[in-house]
Amino acid sequence: MKEKEILRKANEIVAPYGLRAEIFPDLLSVGVQGDNRTYTPIINLIGPHPGNEVLSKLSTEISNTLPINRVTIQI
């Protein structure tokens, strides 16, 4: 999946909460899926803090539905 498509889908997930998603350019996060290492982009969320429960839900949804290992927030 290309970064443009990942970003589009991430923004669809977070937009209802008043947040915007961006991808850090040239920066990858290392994760593990099965027995293999994965190197994926990092999603950064920008906007007002929606609360820890909402952030937990959003980061779980993003990392479970998109090839993303790490979600950060910028307040």
C-alpha positions, 0 to 999 in steps of 0.5 A, spaced: 500 500 500 502 506 498 503 512 502 498 516 499 493 511 500 495 509 507 494 517 509 487 517 505 485 512 509 488 514 516 484 521 515 478 517 514 478 514 520 481 520 524 477 526 521 470 525 525 474 526 531 477 533 529 484 530 527 488 530 521 493 525 520 500 526 516 506 521 515 513 523 517 517 523 511 523 518 510 522 515 517 520 508 518 518 504 525 520 497 526 515 492 528 514 485 528 509 481 525 509 473 526 516 472 525 518 477 521 520 485 522 516 490 518 518 497 517 512 501 516 511 509 516 509 513 522 502 516 522 502 522 526 495 525 529 494 533 529 489 536 533 485 537 539 486 532 544 480 527 544 482 524 550 486 517 552 480 512 550 479 515 543 486 515 542 487 508 544 481 506 539 484 510 534 491 508 534 488 500 535 484 501 529 489 505 524 494 499 526 490 493 525 487 496 518 493 499 515 500 497 515 502 502 520 507 500 526 506 506 530 501 512 531 503 519 535 499 525 536 502 532 536 498 537 540 
